[in-house]
Amino acid sequence: MDTDLDMDVEGRETQFANYLPDELLLQVLDWLPMSEENQKVLANFVLVSRQWYSVGIGRLYAHPFLVGRRYTDFVRTICPSVIPRIKRSELAGLVKSLDLSRIVHQGAKSTTARLLGRTKNGLELFVAPQASFAINCWAALSKCSQLRVLDLGLVSEAISYQSLNQTLRQLTHLEQLYMPRCSTEFGLGPEALTMRLHWPPHLQHLTMSGSVNGKFLWQMLRQPETFPSTLCSVSLLHCPGLDQNGIRPLLQNLADRLTTVELRDLPAVKHGKFNNVLAWLPALRQLTIAVDYIDEAFGRRPKEFTADSHWQFAQPLQELRLVTSGQQEMDPRNAFTLVDMWDLIDTRYLGRLRRLYVAASTGWERVDDGDLWETVRIHLFALDQENWEKRRWHYENLRGVPEGMAYNTWLDTSEGWRNRPRAQLLRNI
C-alpha cells in the first residue's frame, strides 16, 4: 500500500509545471508596494525567467529610486552611448518618473539632459536635481510631451523665466508645477514688459518660490486670464520678496477657482496680515498657513454668528493645517490660540471642518497640559457627528447608507474610516 501511495504521490508531482499565468504574476506584483526597499525584490523577480522578466521589467523601470551606485548603473543602462543612434536602450521608454532629488554632486548637467532626452516618450514625472540642472536641459525637457508633474524646487542655479515660459508651451499635459527656490532672471528691455506668460492648459497645482516679485509678479497680476480654468491649488513658500500686498491680489485673481492654498515661509509677511484669507477665497476647502501670519481675528466671524442661527453660512473650509515659520516674534496677547480654534468650531463658523493638523512647534499640546487640545479634538468629532445626523454638507447626498445607521456604526465602515474627522499634532515640521 505504501508503494502505491508513493507512486500516486510521484504521479501527482509530475503533473506540476514550472509555469504561472501572466495574470497571476501581475496580481502578485499588485501586492508589492512601490518603495525603495521593494526595488531589489523587483530586480530579483525579473531574473527568475524570461516570462517573469517580461511581466516585471516595466514596473522595475517605471519608478526607479535613484541614489548612489544605483544612479550610476541606471545611467549606463538608459544611456549606453552618448549618441542615441549608435546604441539605443529599449528600457528608456519604460521610465515614467525620474526623481533626481537625491542626486547632488554625483550627476552632471549633460547627463541630466541626456536622461531627459532618452526617457522623453513616456516620462510623466520629473524632479530636477539640485546642482546638475542647467540651461542645456531645457531643450530636452520641452520634448517630454507626456509630462504631468514638473518639480524644479531644488534647482540651485538661477533660471530664466523666458526659458521656463518657452518650455511650458510644449508641456500641454502638465498638471503640477513646482517653481525653483533660487533667484531667477526675468529679463531686461522692452521684450520683458511685453512677454506673455503661457501656463499649461491643464495645470491644476502651482507652487511658486524664490523671486516671485517685481516684473514677474506684475505680469501675473496684469494677465490673470492666462491662468487655466483647471488651476485650483496654489502654494506660496520661500518667497523672501513677496508680502501681503503682492499675495492678496494674486490670490483674488484666482478666487473663483482656488480650493487649496498653502502659505508659509514668507518672511516679508507680518503677523495678522492673512486674517481675511477665508474672505478672499470663498471656495477654499484646504488651507495650510503659518500661525505667524494670523492672530485672534482670523476668520473675522461676526459677533452675532451662532451655531443655531447662522450654521448655514459656515465657511467651506474642510481641512486646516497650521504650521510655524519661526521668522518673527508674536505678541502672545493677540496670537491665534486653541481657544480661538475652539470658538470657530463651537459657533459653526468652521462648521464643515473635518481635518485639523497642527505642528508640534506651535506648542499647543503644552497648553494646560494638553487638556484644551483634547477638548478641541473631541469637539471636532462632535461637529462631524452633528453633520452626519442632520445630513449636512458632505453628508447631504450620501448614498448607499442604510436609513437610521448610527454615527459610530458609520465610522466602522471602510468609507467611514477613510473619511473620519482627524485632529493630529504633526512632528518634525
C-alpha positions, -999 to 999 in steps of 0.1 A, spaced: 0 0 0 29 23 8 44 17 -26 11 25 -43 9 57 -22 44 67 -32 37 61 -69 5 81 -65 24 110 -50 51 108 -76 24 108 -103 8 139 -90 42 156 -86 49 151 -123 17 170 -132 31 203 -118 46 226 -144 72 254 -138 48 280 -151 24 306 -138 -1 326 -159 8 362 -165 -24 373 -148 -14 356 -116 21 371 -117 6 406 -122 -17 401 -91 14 391 -71 31 423 -82 0 443 -73 6 433 -36 41 447 -38 41 484 -28 64 507 -48 92 516 -24 130 517 -23 131 485 -2 110 466 -28 131 477 -57 156 450 -50 127 425 -48 115 435 -82 151 432 -96 152 396 -83 118 390 -97 127 397 -133 158 374 -130 137 342 -124 128 335 -161 121 352 -194 84 352 -186 89 369 -153 112 393 -169 86 404 -195 59 407 -167 80 427 -142 105 448 -162 80 475 -168 74 480 -131 111 479 -123 119 508 -145 87 528 -143 95 544 -109 132 539 -101 147 550 -68 180 566 -77 208 572 -53 245 563 -51 256 534 -73 220 527 -84 221 561 -102 253 552 -120 240 519 -131 208 534 -142 226 560 -164 247 533 -180 216 513 -188 194 541 -202 223 559 -219 247 532 -231 261 557 -257 264 594 -258 250 594 -293 215 577 -294 217 565 -330 248 544 -322 233 525 -293 198 529 -280 182 513 -249 147 499 -252 143 502 -215 143 541 -217 107 541 -229 95 523 -197 105 551 -173 75 570 -160 91 590 -132 126 604 -129 132 616 -94 168 630 -91 161 648 -58 188 628 -40 215 634 -67 237 663 -56 273 662 -68 272 628 -84 254 638 -116 265 661 -144 243 687 -163 249 669 -196 239 636 -180 206 651 -168 199 664 -203 207 631 -218 184 612 -194 155 635 -203 162 631 -240 161 593 -237 131 590 -215 110 617 -231 84 595 -248 69 580 -216 81 604 -188 53 617 -166 71 630 -135 105 648 -133 121 661 -101 152 681 -111 184 677 -91 200 704 -71 232 710 -89 230 693 -123 201 711 -140 211 740 -162 203 757 -195 212 727 -216 184 707 -200 155 730 -212 155 717 -248 153 681 -237 127 689 -211 104 706 -236 102 674 -256 88 654 -227 53 658 -241 36 634 -216 50 651 -185 24 657 -158 45 667 -128 75 691 -131 94 698 -98 121 724 -100 121 732 -63 156 720 -56 174 738 -85 202 760 -72 213 777 -104 194 808 -115 169 801 -142 155 823 -169 117 828 -169 119 831 -207 134 796 -209 108 783 -185 80 800 -204 91 786 -237 93 751 -222 58 753 -206 43 760 -240 53 725 -251 41 707 -220 4 706 -228 -3 677 -204 14 692 -173 -8 692 -142 16 701 -114 44 727 -115 68 735 -87 89 766 -93 125 768 -80 135 785 -48 166 800 -62 170 835 -76 155 839 -111 161 861 -141 131 877 -157 149 895 -184 157 931 -194 145 955 -220 111 961 -235 106 925 -245 103 916 -208 74 941 -204 55 926 -234 62 890 -226 30 869 -223 30 841 -198 20 807 -211 7 783 -185 -1 747 -194 -38 744 -204 -45 716 -179 -24 729 -149 -41 721 -116 -14 729 -90 12 756 -89 40 761 -63 57 795 -66 90 800 -47 120 823 -50 119 857 -67 81 859 -72 81 897 -72 89 927 -94 83 922 -132 72 886 -129 46 893 -103 34 923 -122 30 902 -153 9 876 -134 -13 903 -120 -17 920 -153 -26 888 -171 -50 868 -149 -67 853 -179 -36 834 -188 -41 810 -158 -61 779 -170 -95 773 -156 -83 740 -142 -60 757 -117 -74 750 -82 -43 747 -60 -16 773 -52 13 772 -28 34 803 -20 65 795 0 102 806 4 95 839 -14 116 865 5 104 894 -16 67 887 -15 45 904 11 7 906 17 4 934 -8 15 912 -36 -1 879 -24 -36 892 -18 -43 905 -54 -27 873 -68 -50 851 -48 -80 872 -55 -74 869 -93 -80 832 -88 -106 834 -60 -134 818 -80 -114 785 -86 -89 781 -57 -99 753 -34 -64 745 -19 -39 771 -7 -6 769 11 11 800 27 43 796 47 80 806 48 72 842 37 95 864 58 80 897 44 45 889 57 37 904 91 17 890 120 -21 891 114 -19 901 77 -37 870 65 -67 871 89 -91 876 60 -78 848 37 -111 830 41 -130 860 28 -106 864 -1 -111 828 -12 -148 819 -9 -143 784 -24 -114 774 -2 -115 739 12 -79 731 22 -57 757 38 -21 754 51 -9 785 68 17 796 93 3 809 126 28 837 122 5 853 97 -28 852 116 -39 864 150 -70 862 172 -90 879 145 -85 851 120 -118 844 102 -134 878 112 -165 860 125 -194 884 130 -204 887 167 -240 876 160 -228 844 143 -241 814 164 -244 777 157 -282 779 158 -288 810 137 -260 810 111 -248 774 107 -258 775 70 -233 803 64 -204 782 76 -171 786 57 -165 758 31 -131 750 47 -128 713 54 -91 709 62 -69 733 81 -31 728 86 -13 752 110 25 754 109 51 778 121 77 798 101 98 808 131 107 841 115 91 866 138 81 872 174 44 871 180 27 891 207 11 863 229 -17 887 238 -33 886 203 -19 853 189 -42 828 174 -47 801 201 -66 769 209 -93 790 224 -99 808 191 -98 775 173 -124 761 197 -146 792 192 -146 789 154 -158 753 157 -182 758 185 -201 786 167 -200 766 135 -182 793 116 -160 765 105 -189 741 105 -176 720 77 -142 714 92 -132 677 92 -94 677 94 -72 697 118 -34 693 116 -12 713 140 25 714 140 40 705 174 62 736 171 31 757 179 33 745 214 -5 739 216 -1 705 232 17 721 261 -12 745 269 -29 734 301 -11 700 299 -28 692 266 -64 693 281 -75 721 258 -62 703 227 -81 672 237 -112 693 241 -108 707 206 -103 672 192 -135 659 209 -154 690 197 -143 683 161 -157 647 163 -189 661 179 -192 686 149 -189 658 124 -214 637 143 -239 666 142 -234 670 104 -239 632 100 -272 632 120 -285 662 102 -271 652 68 -253 685 63 -226 694 38 -205 664 28 -232 640 42 -261 657 24 -261 634 -7 -245 603 8 -256 572 -9 -256 535 -1 -261 541 37 -290 522 54 -315 546 69 -311 550 106 -274 539 107 -257 553 138 -227 576 135 -204 552 153 -215 524 130 -207 545 100 -172 551 113 -167 514 115 -173 510 77 -144 513 53 -157 545 38 -164 560 72 -130 551 84 -113 568 54 -134 600 58 -135 602 96 -126 635 112 -89 639 123 -72 662 148 -35 655 148 -3 670 161 25 669 134 60 662 144 93 672 126 78 701 105 
